[in-house]
Amino acid sequence: MVKQSLIKGTVILGITGVFVRFLGLFFRWPIIMLIGDEGIGYYQMTYPLYMFFIGVASGMPVAISKMISENNAINDRAEMFEIINKAMLVMIILGGGFSLAFILFPAQIIKVFNWDTKTVYSLIGIGAAPVFIGIMSVYRGFFQGMQNMIPTSISQLIEQLGRVIFGVGLAFLLLPKGIEFSAGGAAFGAAAGGILGSFYLYIKFRKIKKSITFVKRKKDHKVLTQLLNIAIPISLGTSVGTIMNLIDSILLPQKLLQAGYSYKEATILYGQLTGKAMVLINVPLTLSIALSSSLIPIIAEAVALKKRMELINKVETSIKLSMVIALPSTCGLFFLAYPILALIFPGHSGGDMLLRYSSLIIPFIILTQISTALLQGTGHYNIPIKNLLIGCIFKIVITILIVPIKNVNIYGAVIGTLVAYFITSLLNMIALHRRLGITVNYYDIVIKPAYASVIMTIGVVFMYQYVYNYTISNAAACITSVLSGGLLYVLMMLLFGVFKYQHQK
């Protein structure tokens, strides 16, 4: 199996991820058109619980990719497949447990979290997803450990296509029964996508396994222990991050009620934040997730083979890439918040100010993701957990204190998330310096991309106004300004010498 470099692996996953996110927007668009902000609020209310499972399960594919990469480096094929067998057992048990809980006890779960009873259909709809997502994550971990990102990319496309086709189809068919039923149909799309994606990866894995010759060994219980030792700290760290979203789903409706909003108004505001603003913010985050996925096995291999200079090179390149992604994304969403929402959700463009201020979180989330991957790839699993937990505490306190203030309302959640990720990313960067002894050149990594982003932003705003005044079309102005802004940003990066040829190995 051919290995892919950090840049190539990131590009493969990144392009696929962005396309998948756009498919996700294609999913959100008809859903929001069908059921509006209130309906998407029901859908989003239970979604963080599903994402909590994703967080709990997230450590396993990372652990798999790290261990597969290390064993592949020393040509221990038998150990590689023993890793997959043990991981699969764990994920079927874990995913199956979550699925059974969602399907059999939805009313009890809703009562615990004090959600509207209409969210029960969304919880049942999403119930079958965890077990298949768990299976899929094992195979993705294998291919990422082999430094082949193509199967993961294809499975992501298949998964999202399944989500769109089945989710939108069921939402449409169930709409006559009520928007809560329609939201439940949309939620089932996650399960449908998981089933299709895991089936594809299973077929791909079987073909690879048949092509590799190895001698079977007696089962080694140390493999499971090692997997869990790596996976559990990573899962804990990711779970803390998903808990931030779960906290919002629990606290925000209650605190908005305290601020004087009705339950329907609170649900609408929550839907605008999580179903629109955060969905758009997740588009650039897809690139950083792709970078993190490519980064961990490469960093683990460099550490295993004691390649100090390669380690330093990958650390610098990854942090620089994270800023190259984050800064223009923030500027673009901040200054074009309303035009973008009006383009994607015509007639349902409410929430533009939420998108504008939420975009300020992007650099800190991305830096948190990349620094976490770097620390995990070098064996420092517990440090990101502690740092993210500290950020989470700040998030909870700020949400509780300022969301009930009428003039602040849901923007308090945005402020809390911003503070949380700022603190987490800062603590992670300090830990990287202390643990790895690597000093980051912030001028090259932050200031140069910032120059390019500022010039890009000026060009984008000018282009939008010019085209809009000429055509009186938001769609034409928005698309033209975004495309021209992307081209201008690339030219500015070349002009400022953000990347040098020798870095892209």
Residue, then its C-alpha position, 0 to 999 in steps of 0.5 A: m500500500v502506497k504511503q502519502s505525505l502529510i501534505k498529500g494526505t491532508v489535501i486528500l482528506g481536506i478536499t473530500g472533507v470540504f466536499v462532504r461539508f458542502l453535501g452537508l449544507f445540501f442536506r441542511w438546506p432542504i431540511i431548513m426549507l422544510i421544517g424551519d429554525e424550530g424543526i432544526g432546533y429539534y434535530q440539533m437538540t439531540y445531535p450533541l448526544y450523538m456527537f458525544f458518542i463520536g467523542v467517546a469513540s474517537g480515541m480508538p481510530v487514533a490509537i489504531s492509526k498510531m499502532i498500525s503505523e508503528n507496526n507497519a514501520i517494522n513490518d509486523r503484519a500479524e500484530m496489525f491485524e490483531i489490533i483490528n480484531k481487538a478494536m472491532l470487538v470494543m467498538i461493536i460493544l460500545g456502539g451497540g450499547f449507545s444504539l440500544a440506549f437511544i432506541l429503547f430509552p429515548a423518553q427517559i433520556i429526554k427527561v434527564f436532559n429536560w428537552d422538549t418531548k418532541t425531540v424523541y423522534s430525532l433521538i430514535g431516528i439517530g439511534a442506529a448510527p452509533v454501532f455502524i459509526g463504531i465499525m467504520s471508525v475501526y477501518r478508517g483507523f487502519f487505513q490512516g495508520m497505513q497512511n492511505m487516506i483515499p478509503t477514508s475519503i471515499s467512505q466519508l463521501i458515501e456516508q454523507l450521500g447516504r445521509v442526504i438521500f435518506g435523511v432528506g427523503l424521510a424528512f419530506l415523506l414524514l412532514p405531513k405528520g408534523i415537523e417533529f416527525s420530519a426532524g426524526g426522519a432527517a436524523f435517521g440519515a446519520a444511521a443510513g450513511g453509517i451503514l453504507g460507509s461501513f459496508y464499503l470499508y469492510i469490502k476494501f479492508r477484506k481485499i487488502k487483508k487477502s493481499i498481505t501474507f502473514v503468519k497468525r499468532k496466538k491472541d495477545h492480550k497486551v494489544l487490547t491493553q495498549l489500544l485502551n491505554i492510548a484510546i481512553p485518554i484521547s476519547l476523554g479529551t475529545s469527549v470533553g470537547t463534545i460535552m461543550n456542545l452537549i452543555d449547550s443543548i442542556l443549558l441554553p434552552q433553560k437559560l434562554l427561558q430565564a432570559g424571558y424567551s418562550y420555549k419556541e423562541a429558545t428553540i429557534l435561537y438554538g437552531q440558528l446557532t447550532g444548525k446554521a452558524m456552527v454548520l458553516i464554521n465546521v466547513p474550515l474545521t474539516l480541513s484541520i480535522a483532515l490535517s490532524s488525521s494525517l498528522i498523528p500516524i506520521i508524527a508517531e512514525a517519526v518518534a518511533l524511528k527517532k527522526r528529530m528533524e522530521l518531527i520538528n519539520k512536521v510540527e512547524t508545517s502542521i501549525k502553519l497549515s492550521m493558521v493558513i486555514a483558520l485566518p481567511s475562514t474567519c475573515g470571510l465568514f465575519f464580513l460575509a455572514y449575511p450574504i452567505l446565509a442569504l445565499i444558502f438559506p434564502g428566506h431563512s437567513g436569520g442568525d447572521m450575527l451569530l455566524r459573524y461572532s462565532s467565526l472568531i472561534i475558528p482559529f482557536i478551535i483549529l489550533t486546539q485540534i492541531s496541538t492536540a494531535l501533535l501532543q497525542g502523536t508524541g505520546h502526551y495523551n493526558i495533557p490535552i485532556k486537562n487543558l480542554l477540561i479547564g476550557c470546558i469549566f470556563k465555558i460552563v461558568i460563562t454560559i450559566l452567568i451571562v446567557p440569562i442576561k436579556n441583552v446577551n442571551i445566546y451570544g453568551a454561549v459564543i463568548g463561552t466557547l471562544v474563551a474556552y478554546f482560547i485558553t485550551s489552545l494557549l495551554n496546549m502550545i505552552a505544553l508543546h514548547r515545554r515537552l518537545g523543546i520546539t520554538v515556533n516562529y510565529y512571524d512565519i506561522v501567524i503574521k504572514p498568513a494574517y497579512a494575506s488574510v487582511i488583503m484578501t478581506i479588503g478584496v472580497v468586500f470590495m468585490y462583493q459591493y462592486v458586483y452587487n451594485y452592478t447586478i443587484s444579485n446577492a448570489a452573483a456577488c457572494i460567489t464572485s467575491v468568494l472565488s476571487g478572494g480565494l485566488l487573491y489569498v493564494l497569490m498573497m501567500l506566494l508573495f509573502g513566501v508563506f510556504k517554501y518548497q522544502h517544507q512540503k515533503 
